[in-house]
Amino acid sequence: MSDAMLDLEGVSKTYNAGRETEVRVLDDTALQVAPGEMVALVAPSGAGKSTLLHIAGLLDTPDTGQVRIGGTDYTGLSDRRRTVARRQEVGFIYQFHHLLPEFTALENIMLPQLANGIPKAEAQTRAADLLARVGIGARADHRPSAMSGGEQQRVAFCRALANEPRLLLADEPTGNLDPATSEQVFGTLLGLVRDTGLSALIATHNLELAARMDRVMRLDQGQVVPG
């Protein structure tokens, strides 16, 4: 039994691209992320990074193979149990922030906590603490439309960490930002991961950012290989 926080073993995934055409996106691949480790996943667009992240985060199921998080095998569990596991074990960050526009920054971070049964006062305190940690505590009462792109993505980082997950998955988390803002925001993300000690798998096109992580892996023809 692996002691990895994330352990993908023998994972394959095929999609139908037409009536008689199948595309094998992942091909009997394996990947491990150790506790506290930050791993970069690099690959060109269309290579299957998002598919791998969705499988790792229990948003999708592999055709074959096993998905373990924290030593627990989530392969073949019911949708309900997978949903609970996602809420408690995994934080997601996407290229676009996907914040709810009608809620403030503070409220966007409180919502996943409230859905997880956290009392309102406790959720509010943790949301405010996370915003302060990423340097935008003064923006707590602002809605996303009143914030810059970098500020919006910082709020998205905080929301992903709201329920104190053990695994963070990020899909091009700075891909929607200009280079200067990307550098600043990535530094914030790196600090958050190091401070909290969680495991992280981060897909990125930016090789300079990838080089700042503990390890670089590459997705090539359905296989995860050292980068």
N, C-alpha and C positions, 0 to 999 in steps of 0.2 A: 504494500500500500504506500503510495507516494505521500510525502508530507507537504506537498505543494499546496498553496492556497487555491490556485486554479490548475486543474489537471485535465487536459483534453487528450483522449487516447483513441486512436483508430477512427477519427471523425471523417466522415464522408458526407457530401451533400450534392445532389443533382437536381437541376431545374429543367423543366420543359420549356424549350425556346420556340417550339412550333409543333405542329401535329406529329411530326416524325423526328424531331430534333431534340436531343438532350445535351445539356451543358453540365459537365462535372466540375463544380466550383471548388470543392474540397475533396481530396483523394487520400483517404486513409492517413490523415495527418495527426500529428501530436504536438502538444505545447504545454509547458509547465511554467507557472509564475510562482516563485517562492514567497513566503510571508515577508512583507516589507520591501519586496523587489519592484522596481519600475522598469518595464520592458517596452521597447519601441517595436512597432510592427510596421514595416515599410513595404509598399507595393504600388504599382501603377493602378490607376482607376480601372475598375472592372475585374480586378484580380481576385476579389473575394474577401477583402478585409472586413467589409460590413457584415457579410454573412458569417464570418468566423466570430466577430464580436457579438452578433445576435445569438449565436449558438452558445457562446461562452456565458452570456448574460441571461440565458434561459428564455429569450424572446422567440427563439426558433428551435426546432429539434433536428438533430442530424439523422440522416438515413441509417447510418451505422455508427457505432462508436459510443464512448462514454464521456460524460461531463461531470466532473467532481469539483465542488467548491468547499474548501475547508475540510476535505476528507469525506464529505457526504456525496454520494452518487445520486444525481438528480435525473438521470436518464430514465425515461418512461414514467415519471410521476404525473399525476393528474394536473390539469391546467391550474386548478385552485392552489395546489401545493407549490407549484412553480411560481405562481403570482406572489404568494406569501414569501417565498425564498428571495425573489427579486427585490421585494420591498425591504427586506431585512438584511440581505447579504450583499447586494450589488448596487453601486451607484453608476449612473450613465451620464456622459457628457457628449453632446453632438456638435457638429460644425455650426449649426444655427442654434441659438439659445433656447427656443421653444418656451419662453416664459409666457405665462398667462397675462395678456395685456391689461385686463381689468383689475389686476391685483398689484399691490406694491411689491417692492423687492423683499421686504420682510415677510409679507404674506405668502409670496411664492415659495419661500423657504419653509414657512410653517406648514403649508398644505400637506406635503408628504409625511410630515411627522404626525399631523392630526389623523391622516388616513391610517397611520400605524398605531393609533391609540394613545399617543403621547398627550398629556394634559396641555391645554392651551397656554397656560403661563410658562410651562417648561419649554414648549415649542418656541414661544416668543423669545425667551431668554437665549436659547441655543441659536436661533436665527440671527439675533442681534450680535452674538459673540462671533459667529462665522463671518458676518459682514465686516465687523471690526477687524477680524484677522486678515481679511484680504484688502483692507484699506479703504473701504467705502461705507463705513458705518453711518456717515452723514447722509447717505443716499437711501436709507432704509424706507422712508416714506414716499419715495419716488416710484412712479410706474415705469415700465420698460421704455415707453416712448419718450420719456424725459431723460433717458440715460444714453451714454455713448456706447458704441459697440463693445469696447473693452469692459465697461462697467456691466453691461448686460451679461457678458460671458462670465465675469466674476460671480455674478448672482447665480448663474447656472452651475458654476462649480460648487457654490455653497449649498444649493438645492440638492446636488448629487451626494453631498456628504451629510445631509441633514439627519438621516437615520443611522449614522455611524456605521456604514457598510464596511465589510472586510476586504472587498474587491471593488476597484474602480475601473471602469471601461470607458475609453474616450475615442471617438471617431472623428479625426481631424479637428480637434478642439480649438485650434487657432486658424483654421483654413479660411475663415470668413473675415479675417482681420488684415489690416495693412502690416507690413514687416515690423515697424517700430512697435505698434500696439501688440502684435503677435509675440514679440520678444518679452514685453512687460507682462502680458497675461500668462505666458508659459512659465515665467519665473514665479508668478503667484501660484500656479498649479503645482510646480515642482516643490515649492515651500510647503504647500498644504499636504502633499503626499508624504514628504519627509517628516513633517511635524506630527502627523497622525499615525505614521507607521503602517499604513494600509498597503496592500498590493495593488499594482496598477498595470494595465495593458493599454497602450496608447498608440493608435494608428495615426501616422503622419506622413506627409510627403516631404517634410522639412528635415533633411539629413543633418543639418546643424543642431536642431533641437533633439533629434533622435540620439545623436552622439553624447548628449548630456545625461542620458538615462543609463541604467546599470547594464543593459544588454540590448542589442539590436537584432531582431529577427526579421526575416524576409519571407513573403508569401510568393512562391514561384511554382506555377503549374499545379496548383492545388496542394502544395506541400509547404509547411513552415520549416525554413532552414536558417542557419546562422547568417546574419547580415554582414 
